[in-house]
Amino acid sequence: MDDEITARATAAFLGLALGDALGATTEFMTPAEIKTQYKIHRKLIGGGWLGIKPGQVTDDTEMSLALARAVIETGGWNLRQIADNFVAWMRGKPIDIGSTVRKGIRLYMNKGTLQVPLNEWDAGNGAAMRMAPVALVTLGDEQLLEHCTLEQARLTHHHALSDAGCLCVGRMVQAAVLGADRFALHALTRELTEEFPTFRFNKYKGFASGYIVDTLQTVFNYLFTTGSFEECLIGVVNQGGDADTTGAIAGMIAGALYGQEQLPCSWLKKLDKNVRQEIEELVPQLLYLSPLGQR
């Protein structure tokens, strides 16, 4: 595998973890509350409503790692192993878990169901936050990306907007890992907004809730109005709301776009060392199993 691709892929997964850890501090706060308390929140200081340690990650990174481990453990895509890993993660009493995610995992535990029923209330961002490993293990095959994205998403979230959001995030991560510039990434968002106009973000209203539309509008607004990984992530998490997840999704796309050299050293030093080490070990294995890695 090309070293540049591996570096960008690693930056995508590390970017997810950094955005999660940075955003957990301001989760459920308003921009005004953040400004009063921090002026601008720009360091991995922990705290927040979960009382995390500096550099500690939450469910966004933990579920992404659980998914990545399942792929490595089985030597390829295995939805049941992914579901089993999610069960083990939930039984480990994670620091945070979304209600829709919990409901989907419980359905699998009780009935062995690998797809939750279509539900108009499942348009949350909990499936999109796990897209980094999906994008990496399907790199080089658009149809495989779509198949695996919808399978993993519908373990917990089954809604047209969730599906579309996850696919767009996956495509953007893959494109950036392969060297696409911001104009190419913007073109992918236009494909999304043409099919689902509700995602349009040219008149960003500042909502950063757990609703997939609010989440992606926040991510896209700061991705395309800033000029660095750090600036993008700071902008996103200072909107508050579901800041760990908006941070995680922005982090995976911006990480792939800007590359490892743009990840702030001070953030990387603070990031949970075990998480960083595992990500750096898992990424080359995910890429090796991908269609691109098998060529």
LUMBA-580548 format. One record per residue: residue number from 1; x, y, z of N, C-alpha, C in turn. Coordinates in steps of 0.001 Angstrom, whole numbers, m for minus. Layout:
BEGIN
NODE   num      n.xx      n.yy      n.zz     ca.xx     ca.yy     ca.zz      c.xx      c.yy      c.zz
NODE   NUM         X         Y         Z         X         Y         Z         X         Y         Z
...
***
This chain:
BEGIN
NODE   num      n.xx      n.yy      n.zz     ca.xx     ca.yy     ca.zz      c.xx      c.yy      c.zz
NODE     1       846     m1196         0         0         0         0       882      1247         0
NODE     2       520      2211      m818      1246      3468      m912      1351      4144       457
NODE     3      2555      4640       779      2777      5263      2095      1880      6470      2316
NODE     4      1650      7251      1275       810      8442      1397      m634      8061      1721
NODE     5     m1123      7009      1092     m2482      6533      1367     m2581      6049      2815
NODE     6     m1590      5299      3260     m1582      4813      4645     m1549      5966      5628
NODE     7      m746      6976      5322      m642      8138      6213     m1965      8894      6289
NODE     8     m2607      9084      5145     m3891      9798      5134     m4983      8976      5817
NODE     9     m4950      7672      5619     m5924      6789      6265     m5748      6819      7781
NODE    10     m4501      6805      8217     m4217      6887      9653     m4687      8218     10211
NODE    11     m4464      9294      9440     m4899     10622      9869     m6421     10700      9963
NODE    12     m7121      9982      9091     m8587      9965      9146     m9074      9341     10447
NODE    13     m8508      8195     10808     m8945      7483     12020     m8494      8238     13279
NODE    14     m7266      8733     13260     m6811      9542     14395     m7620     10840     14495
NODE    15     m7980     11408     13344     m8783     12622     13327    m10133     12404     13979
NODE    16    m10716     11249     13732    m11975     10888     14390    m11803     10921     15907
NODE    17    m10755     10261     16398    m10520     10191     17847    m10229     11565     18438
NODE    18     m9463     12373     17731     m9146     13717     18219    m10401     14589     18286
NODE    19    m11228     14520     17252    m12469     15289     17244    m13419     14856     18347
NODE    20    m13466     13559     18592    m14282     13004     19675    m13798     13530     21023
NODE    21    m12502     13423     21273    m11930     13845     22558    m12042     15354     22768
NODE    22    m11869     16116     21688    m11985     17575     21784    m13441     17992     22011
NODE    23    m14337     17364     21272    m15737     17749     21329    m16471     17295     22577
NODE    24    m15981     16241     23226    m16666     15739     24427    m16736     16804     25519
NODE    25    m15781     17715     25529    m15761     18789     26531    m16947     19732     26376
NODE    26    m17356     19986     25133    m18406     20985     24877    m19746     20357     24489
NODE    27    m19857     19035     24595    m21106     18368     24233    m22259     18889     25094
NODE    28    m23371     19155     24429    m24618     19639     25050    m24534     21082     25551
NODE    29    m23445     21772     25268    m23354     23190     25599    m23816     24024     24403
NODE    30    m24205     25271     24660    m24510     26202     23574    m23244     26983     23231
NODE    31    m23178     27563     22033    m22007     28376     21702    m21766     29495     22715
NODE    32    m22851     30097     23221    m22704     31183     24208    m22102     30658     25511
NODE    33    m22550     29483     25953    m22003     28879     27174    m20520     28544     27002
NODE    34    m20174     28038     25834    m18770     27698     25548    m17906     28956     25587
NODE    35    m18418     30017     24960    m17674     31279     24913    m17463     31854     26312
NODE    36    m18488     31759     27155    m18391     32261     28531    m17362     31480     29334
NODE    37    m17366     30143     29159    m16490     29296     29968    m15071     29194     29428
NODE    38    m14925     29126     28104    m13615     28851     27512    m13102     29949     26577
NODE    39    m13932     30935     26268    m13659     31883     25175    m13676     31110     23865
NODE    40    m12570     30425     23570    m12580     29474     22448    m12007     28152     22976
NODE    41    m12784     27076     22812    m12304     25765     23263    m11376     25183     22198
NODE    42    m10104     24998     22542     m9132     24577     21527     m8106     23554     22040
NODE    43     m8302     23031     23249     m7342     22061     23792     m8056     20825     24322
NODE    44     m7332     19710     24357     m7881     18469     24917     m7739     18527     26438
NODE    45     m8771     19099     27068     m8710     19325     28517     m9654     18421     29303
NODE    46    m10445     17601     28588    m11378     16735     29293    m12547     17498     29880
NODE    47    m13135     16918     30934    m14271     17566     31575    m15562     17293     30836
NODE    48    m16362     18352     30652    m17657     18182     30004    m18644     17452     30897
NODE    49    m19821     17206     30365    m20872     16579     31181    m20515     15147     31588
NODE    50    m19611     14506     30822    m19189     13138     31153    m18013     13115     32132
NODE    51    m17389     14270     32340    m16239     14320     33243    m15059     13500     32760
NODE    52    m14792     13542     31447    m13716     12717     30891    m12340     13285     31256
NODE    53    m11344     12403     31155     m9955     12826     31348     m9471     13489     30061
NODE    54     m8464     14363     30133     m7911     14964     28910     m7437     13874     27933
NODE    55     m7949     13936     26696     m7549     12948     25691     m8369     11678     25686
NODE    56     m9309     11563     26612    m10173     10376     26650    m11214     10465     25537
NODE    57    m11535      9315     24928    m12527      9271     23858    m13848      8718     24383
NODE    58    m14884      8816     23552    m16208      8328     23944    m16702      7290     22936
NODE    59    m18019      7147     22861    m18618      6081     22055    m18266      6175     20573
NODE    60    m18051      7372     20048    m17736      7521     18621    m16493      6711     18247
NODE    61    m15422      6907     19002    m14168      6200     18746    m14264      4748     19175
NODE    62    m14892      4496     20311    m14979      3123     20831    m15744      2203     19884
NODE    63    m16853      2682     19317    m17605      1849     18372    m16840      1667     17061
NODE    64    m16117      2700     16643    m15305      2586     15425    m14210      1544     15614
NODE    65    m13593      1529     16786    m12569       530     17080    m13178      m868     17168
NODE    66    m14354      m979     17770    m15025     m2284     17864    m15323     m2831     16475
NODE    67    m15750     m1955     15570    m16027     m2365     14189    m14728     m2780     13489
NODE    68    m13695     m1976     13649    m12410     m2287     13009    m11855     m3614     13510
NODE    69    m11953     m3848     14810    m11463     m5119     15375    m12207     m6310     14783
NODE    70    m13518     m6153     14598    m14323     m7250     14045    m13849     m7620     12639
NODE    71    m13537     m6605     11852    m13051     m6839     10483    m11713     m7586     10522
NODE    72    m10812     m7145     11376     m9492     m7780     11474     m9620     m9203     12014
NODE    73    m10456     m9380     13030    m10624    m10702     13658    m11106    m11746     12658
NODE    74    m11977    m11351     11730    m12552    m12307     10779    m11885    m12253      9408
NODE    75    m10917    m11352      9250    m10203    m11264      7975    m11048    m10724      6846
NODE    76    m12047     m9945      7192    m12929     m9359      6182    m14228     m8903      6817
NODE    77    m15166     m8511      5975    m16431     m7954      6468    m17329     m9072      6997
NODE    78    m17724     m8979      8230    m18612     m9967      8845    m19547     m9223      9785
NODE    79    m20776     m8996      9335    m21710     m8150     10087    m22039     m8735     11461
NODE    80    m22150    m10050     11524    m22483    m10656     12821    m21355    m10443     13832
NODE    81    m20112    m10531     13374    m18993    m10274     14288    m18992     m8816     14745
NODE    82    m19335     m7912     13820    m19436     m6499     14189    m20509     m6325     15262
NODE    83    m21663     m6944     15041    m22752     m6857     16020    m22326     m7449     17361
NODE    84    m21623     m8587     17321    m21137     m9207     18564    m20170     m8276     19298
NODE    85    m19317     m7607     18544    m18374     m6663     19162    m19099     m5469     19776
NODE    86    m20162     m5031     19127    m20966     m3941     19696    m21620     m4385     21010
NODE    87    m22096     m5640     21037    m22688     m6182     22268    m21647     m6199     23388
NODE    88    m20458     m6705     23078    m19389     m6772     24085    m19029     m5380     24578
NODE    89    m19004     m4430     23642    m18716     m3041     24024    m19786     m2503     24971
NODE    90    m21057     m2733     24650    m22133     m2234     25490    m22121     m2902     26861
NODE    91    m21830     m4187     26897    m21773     m4907     28175    m20617     m4426     29048
NODE    92    m19627     m3796     28405    m18503     m3249     29158    m18824     m1925     29830
NODE    93    m20090     m1517     29749    m20562      m277     30380    m19754       946     29937
NODE    94    m19895      1301     28655    m19145      2450     28135    m19570      3748     28810
NODE    95    m18703      4731     28732    m18963      6017     29371    m20198      6693     28787
NODE    96    m20503      6411     27526    m21662      7018     26886    m22164      6085     25796
NODE    97    m23488      6081     25605    m24092      5302     24524    m25411      5968     24153
NODE    98    m25615      6176     22861    m26843      6816     22401    m28040      5889     22528
NODE    99    m29213      6457     22687    m30418      5646     22886    m30750      4792     21660
NODE   100    m30555      5337     20461    m30843      4578     19237    m29852      3438     19074
NODE   101    m28601      3697     19400    m27574      2653     19356    m27902      1542     20356
NODE   102    m28241      1922     21570    m28582       934     22605    m29761        61     22165
NODE   103    m30766       709     21605    m31968        m9     21166    m31626     m1024     20075
NODE   104    m30788      m616     19121    m30405     m1517     18032    m29586     m2699     18522
NODE   105    m28654     m2454     19427    m27831     m3540     19969    m28687     m4491     20791
NODE   106    m29621     m3950     21555    m30510     m4799     22360    m31391     m5677     21475
NODE   107    m31831     m5118     20349    m32644     m5905     19412    m31843     m7094     18884
NODE   108    m30583     m6854     18561    m29717     m7947     18111    m29507     m8982     19222
NODE   109    m29264     m8503     20437    m29058     m9414     21574    m30273    m10308     21799
NODE   110    m31458     m9726     21693    m32688    m10451     22019    m33230    m11298     20877
NODE   111    m33019    m10830     19638    m33646    m11518     18506    m32669    m11942     17415
NODE   112    m31402    m11564     17554    m30425    m11900     16522    m30614    m11107     15245
NODE   113    m31342     m9998     15338    m31679     m9188     14169    m30499     m8310     13760
NODE   114    m30090     m8425     12504    m28955     m7658     12005    m29377     m6382     11285
NODE   115    m30671     m6108     11285    m31155     m4847     10702    m32380     m4391     11481
NODE   116    m32303     m3192     12029    m33465     m2657     12736    m34524     m2265     11711
NODE   117    m35799     m2264     12100    m36851     m1866     11152    m36704      m404     10752
NODE   118    m37187       m98      9558    m37219      1295      9099    m37982      2127     10128
NODE   119    m37378      3258     10526    m37960      4053     11605    m37745      5534     11323
NODE   120    m38829      6303     11300    m38716      7727     10986    m37961      8510     12058
NODE   121    m37727      7899     13234    m37022      8578     14319    m35538      8217     14359
NODE   122    m35058      7438     13393    m33671      6961     13417    m32726      7797     12555
NODE   123    m33048      9065     12340    m32190      9918     11510    m31126     10610     12356
NODE   124    m30570      9881     13308    m29495     10414     14131    m28142     10224     13462
NODE   125    m27089     10667     14145    m25734     10628     13564    m24904      9450     14072
NODE   126    m25525      8527     14813    m24773      7456     15465    m24192      6408     14542
NODE   127    m24697      6312     13308    m24100      5384     12342    m22976      6060     11563
NODE   128    m23141      7363     11296    m22115      8103     10542    m20819      8233     11320
NODE   129    m20916      8256     12639    m19710      8442     13465    m18754      7251     13378
NODE   130    m19240      6107     12879    m18413      4886     12809    m17872      4628     11406
NODE   131    m17930      5624     10523    m17642      5374      9115    m16163      5272      8758
NODE   132    m15254      5726      9582    m13834      5692      9198    m13354      4274      8845
NODE   133    m13528      3278      9726    m13044      1946      9365    m13779      1333      8179
NODE   134    m15049      1677      8008    m15817      1175      6860    m15212      1712      5571
NODE   135    m14908      3006      5561    m14315      3622      4375    m12963      3001      4044
NODE   136    m12178      2678      5061    m10831      2156      4821    m10849       714      4323
NODE   137    m11695      m124      4897    m11679     m1545      4515    m12366     m1783      3166
NODE   138    m13107      m795      2665    m13754      m935      1349    m13073       m72       292
NODE   139    m11930       497       624    m11227      1405      m288    m10946       714     m1623
NODE   140    m11387      1369     m2709    m11146       805     m4032    m12353       125     m4653
NODE   141    m13487       103     m3953    m14689      m550     m4486    m15925       215     m4012
NODE   142    m16489      1015     m4885    m17643      1851     m4557    m18858      1019     m4137
NODE   143    m19104       m95     m4854    m20260      m938     m4522    m20093     m1590     m3148
NODE   144    m18874     m1998     m2836    m18618     m2603     m1529    m18792     m1565      m419
NODE   145    m18333      m343      m683    m18535       729       288    m20019       897       587
NODE   146    m20828       951      m453    m22269      1133      m254    m22877       m30       520
NODE   147    m22515     m1254       130    m23049     m2441       804    m22705     m2448      2294
NODE   148    m21428     m2268      2605    m20976     m2341      3999    m21492     m1159      4821
NODE   149    m21561        12      4185    m22072      1195      4884    m23503       979      5350
NODE   150    m24358       514      4438    m25768       334      4782    m25946      m801      5790
NODE   151    m25154     m1852      5657    m25249     m2949      6637    m24904     m2476      8039
NODE   152    m23773     m1808      8191    m23370     m1398      9541    m24300      m321     10090
NODE   153    m24756       594      9211    m25641      1668      9664    m26941      1097     10206
NODE   154    m27498       125      9481    m28823      m383      9819    m28818     m1380     10975
NODE   155    m27653     m1687     11487    m27614     m2413     12762    m28320     m1602     13846
NODE   156    m28227      m282     13738    m28789       594     14779    m29683      1701     14234
NODE   157    m29446      2150     13016    m30175      3273     12427    m30699      2870     11047
NODE   158    m32002      2981     10844    m32565      2639      9537    m33461      3792      9078
NODE   159    m32866      4676      8323    m33560      5874      7851    m32848      6367      6599
NODE   160    m33599      6870      5636    m33007      7302      4359    m31959      8399      4548
NODE   161    m32190      9327      5478    m31226     10408      5689    m29954      9897      6360
NODE   162    m30097      8951      7285    m28921      8333      7907    m28107      7588      6855
NODE   163    m28794      6803      6022    m28112      6068      4947    m27332      7023      4046
NODE   164    m28012      8076      3588    m27390      9028      2656    m26217      9750      3307
NODE   165    m26385     10140      4562    m25308     10829      5276    m24095      9945      5451
NODE   166    m24331      8693      5843    m23217      7752      6026    m22465      7527      4716
NODE   167    m23210      7352      3634    m22570      7120      2338    m21742      8318      1907
NODE   168    m22265      9508      2117    m21524     10708      1740    m20235     10833      2553
NODE   169    m20324     10604      3845    m19133     10653      4701    m18111      9621      4239
NODE   170    m18563      8406      3986    m17658      7346      3530    m16964      7700      2224
NODE   171    m17730      8242      1290    m17156      8632        m9    m16148      9756       145
NODE   172    m16455     10702      1038    m15534     11826      1253    m14227     11359      1889
NODE   173    m14323     10463      2870    m13111      9930      3500    m12269      9192      2466
NODE   174    m12914      8330      1681    m12166      7572       672    m11512      8502      m352
NODE   175    m12264      9467      m838    m11718     10392     m1840    m10511     11140     m1279
NODE   176    m10643     11628       m37     m9541     12387       562     m8330     11499       818
NODE   177     m8552     10267      1254     m7440      9327      1467     m6675      9104       166
NODE   178     m7404      9100      m946     m6775      8878     m2254     m6247     10170     m2873
NODE   179     m6322     11287     m2115     m5674     12516     m2567     m6578     13586     m3140
NODE   180     m7900     13424     m3019     m8822     14434     m3542     m8652     15759     m2799
NODE   181     m8883     16867     m3508     m8803     18178     m2867    m10184     18603     m2371
NODE   182    m10268     19772     m1763    m11534     20237     m1179    m12611     20459     m2234
NODE   183    m12219     20776     m3475    m13204     20975     m4533    m13885     19652     m4896
NODE   184    m13095     18592     m4924    m13659     17256     m5186    m14575     16823     m4043
NODE   185    m14188     17160     m2817    m15035     16824     m1667    m16332     17633     m1705
NODE   186    m16228     18884     m2100    m17431     19725     m2200    m18385     19160     m3245
NODE   187    m17839     18613     m4316    m18679     18002     m5354    m19480     16835     m4787
NODE   188    m18876     16083     m3866    m19593     14964     m3240    m20740     15460     m2363
NODE   189    m20543     16592     m1704    m21646     17143      m901    m22770     17636     m1813
NODE   190    m22427     18106     m2984    m23468     18568     m3920    m24310     17399     m4418
NODE   191    m23672     16246     m4596    m24440     15049     m4976    m25460     14713     m3885
NODE   192    m25025     14845     m2641    m25926     14581     m1516    m27077     15581     m1486
NODE   193    m26755     16866     m1621    m27806     17892     m1500    m28738     17927     m2708
NODE   194    m28260     17432     m3845    m29161     17337     m5000    m30230     16279     m4771
NODE   195    m29832     15176     m4164    m30796     14095     m3889    m31628     14400     m2648
NODE   196    m30988     15001     m1641    m31676     15338      m383    m31404     16811       m53
NODE   197    m32225     17718      m607    m31978     19158      m425    m31924     19597      1040
NODE   198    m32498     18811      1942    m32501     19185      3359    m31088     19311      3934
NODE   199    m30099     18675      3269    m28712     18743      3741    m27987     20033      3318
NODE   200    m28625     20884      2542    m27941     22091      2052    m27386     22913      3211
NODE   201    m26181     23415      3020    m25485     24088      4128    m24947     25458      3734
NODE   202    m25353     25969      2572    m24813     27261      2120    m25313     28422      2982
NODE   203    m26437     28231      3670    m26903     29234      4640    m26954     28569      6010
NODE   204    m25774     28254      6532    m25659     27503      7783    m26311     28254      8943
NODE   205    m27198     27559      9638    m27972     28196     10709    m27397     27960     12108
NODE   206    m26338     27176     12206    m25682     27009     13500    m26242     25915     14387
NODE   207    m27049     25016     13806    m27568     23906     14606    m26555     22764     14604
NODE   208    m26302     22179     15766    m25304     21101     15843    m25817     19959     16717
NODE   209    m27051     19574     16474    m27682     18521     17288    m27258     17136     16810
NODE   210    m27861     16097     17404    m27586     14721     17009    m28315     14295     15746
NODE   211    m29138     15166     15180    m29841     14901     13922    m28811     14919     12792
NODE   212    m28829     13902     11953    m27788     13742     10931    m27691     14968     10020
NODE   213    m28804     15627      9749    m28778     16822      8889    m28032     17957      9577
NODE   214    m28375     18233     10832    m27668     19276     11586    m26179     18955     11691
NODE   215    m25880     17683     11944    m24487     17253     12103    m23675     17528     10843
NODE   216    m24175     17066      9701    m23402     17210      8466    m23366     18651      7982
NODE   217    m24425     19427      8218    m24360     20850      7871    m23255     21545      8659
NODE   218    m23129     21188      9940    m22061     21765     10771    m20689     21347     10260
NODE   219    m20520     20053     10002    m19234     19533      9514    m18856     20186      8192
NODE   220    m19788     20201      7246    m19484     20740      5916    m19198     22241      5977
NODE   221    m19969     22965      6769    m19748     24411      6874    m18313     24707      7285
NODE   222    m17828     24044      8332    m16482     24353      8821    m15393     23708      7970
NODE   223    m15689     22588      7340    m14707     21958      6449    m14371     22893      5287
NODE   224    m15394     23584      4777    m15197     24392      3571    m15001     25884      3845
NODE   225    m15044     26304      5105    m14808     27725      5411    m13546     27918      6255
NODE   226    m12773     26853      6422    m11517     26925      7173    m10389     26394      6306
NODE   227     m9153     26598      6770     m8016     26221      5938     m7054     25229      6561
NODE   228     m7434     24637      7699     m6557     23652      8331     m7387     22676      9152
NODE   229     m6779     21558      9483     m7445     20553     10323     m7849     21172     11654
NODE   230     m6904     21854     12287     m7148     22409     13615     m8271     23445     13582
NODE   231     m8226     24326     12611     m9237     25385     12509    m10628     24787     12277
NODE   232    m10693     23775     11427    m11960     23098     11147    m12543     22478     12416
NODE   233    m11710     21742     13146    m12188     21051     14354    m12587     22037     15446
NODE   234    m11826     23086     15622    m12157     24092     16639    m13496     24749     16303
NODE   235    m13694     25071     15040    m14970     25660     14635    m16147     24751     14928
NODE   236    m16005     23487     14592    m17083     22511     14785    m17438     22344     16261
NODE   237    m16441     22088     17106    m16755     21760     18507    m17204     22985     19303
NODE   238    m16877     24185     18829    m17344     25388     19516    m18802     25718     19187
NODE   239    m19402     24912     18321    m20848     25019     18102    m21620     24259     19183
NODE   240    m20905     23433     19957    m21562     22688     21027    m22496     21633     20484
NODE   241    m23651     21449     21146    m24589     20417     20714    m23970     19039     20855
NODE   242    m24089     18235     19807    m23516     16877     19847    m22053     16950     19402
NODE   243    m21273     17713     20162    m19933     18124     19718    m18947     16980     19583
NODE   244    m19085     15906     20368    m18138     14797     20207    m18331     14117     18851
NODE   245    m19587     14016     18412    m19849     13348     17135    m19610     14263     15949
NODE   246    m20000     15532     16036    m19663     16450     14937    m18141     16550     14827
NODE   247    m17460     16544     15974    m15999     16575     15973    m15397     15331     15355
NODE   248    m15969     14166     15689    m15450     12901     15158    m15602     12828     13646
NODE   249    m16767     13223     13140    m17017     13144     11698    m16177     14176     10942
NODE   250    m16114     15385     11481    m15240     16397     10867    m13794     15928     10896
NODE   251    m13406     15300     11998    m12028     14851     12164    m11621     13792     11165
NODE   252    m12543     12860     10870    m12157     11792      9928    m12011     12328      8509
NODE   253    m12890     13270      8120    m12789     13822      6766    m11606     14783      6671
NODE   254    m11508     15699      7633    m10413     16676      7613     m9061     16002      7803
NODE   255     m9009     14948      8600     m7761     14207      8789     m7267     13631      7471
NODE   256     m8194     13011      6728     m7822     12447      5428     m7433     13543      4443
NODE   257     m8120     14680      4505     m7854     15779      3576     m6495     16432      3836
NODE   258     m6211     16741      5088     m5001     17503      5411     m3783     16626      5715
NODE   259     m4012     15370      6094     m2896     14459      6336     m2333     14533      7742
NODE   260     m1472     13581      8051      m949     13436      9410      m155     14638      9900
NODE   261       565     15275      8982      1427     16384      9398       621     17573      9934
NODE   262      m688     17610      9618     m1519     18721     10089     m2242     18411     11400
NODE   263     m2141     17192     11896     m2764     16887     13185     m1935     17557     14282
NODE   264     m2518     18413     15110     m1734     19149     16107      m983     18215     17065
NODE   265       312     18445     17187      1144     17590     18057       654     17617     19503
NODE   266       215     18789     19955      m244     18895     21347     m1481     18047     21584
NODE   267     m2330     17926     20558     m3520     17080     20687     m3125     15605     20681
NODE   268     m2240     15238     19768     m1815     13845     19681     m1136     13379     20965
NODE   269      m363     14266     21589       309     13911     22846      m694     13659     23968
NODE   270     m1794     14398     23942     m2831     14253     24973     m3744     13050     24731
NODE   271     m3925     12680     23465     m4845     11597     23125     m4463     10312     23855
NODE   272     m5466      9630     24376     m5268      8350     25063     m4253      7493     24288
NODE   273     m3160      7143     24946     m2056      6450     24261     m2467      5086     23715
NODE   274     m3299      4379     24445     m3750      3064     23977     m4610      3184     22729
NODE   275     m5441      4213     22699     m6292      4451     21528     m5426      4793     20320
NODE   276     m4477      5697     20520     m3613      6091     19400     m2830      4893     18871
NODE   277     m2276      4094     19775     m1479      2934     19358     m2336      1925     18598
NODE   278     m3543      1681     19097     m4395       696     18422     m4807      1182     17037
NODE   279     m5137      2457     16917     m5499      3001     15608     m4337      2838     14626
NODE   280     m3132      3170     15079     m1960      3078     14202     m1654      1635     13805
NODE   281     m2046       683     14640     m1859      m735     14308     m2967     m1262     13398
NODE   282     m4190      m790     13610     m5335     m1310     12863     m5393      m801     11425
NODE   283     m5018       455     11203     m5210      1064      9879     m4496       284      8766
NODE   284     m3202       m65      8897     m2569      m828      7813     m3250     m2171      7564
NODE   285     m3783     m2784      8617     m4477     m4064      8453     m5801     m3883      7713
NODE   286     m6518     m2817      8018     m7761     m2526      7297     m7480     m2280      5818
NODE   287     m6434     m1517      5547     m6075     m1225      4153     m5631     m2479      3410
NODE   288     m4921     m3352      4090     m4473     m4610      3465     m5674     m5459      3030
NODE   289     m6731     m5445      3842     m7934     m6241      3537     m8826     m5573      2499
NODE   290     m8574     m4309      2186     m9436     m3572      1254     m9211     m4052      m182
NODE   291    m10175     m3810     m1082     m9980     m4170     m2496     m8711     m3551     m3080
NODE   292     m8403     m2297     m2690     m7193     m1655     m3184     m5948     m2390     m2680
NODE   293     m6000     m2831     m1440     m4860     m3530      m849     m4659     m4923     m1412
NODE   294     m5718     m5493     m1964     m5646     m6868     m2510     m5242     m6896     m3977
NODE   295     m5113     m5721     m4586     m4764     m5700     m6018     m3300     m6031     m6240
***
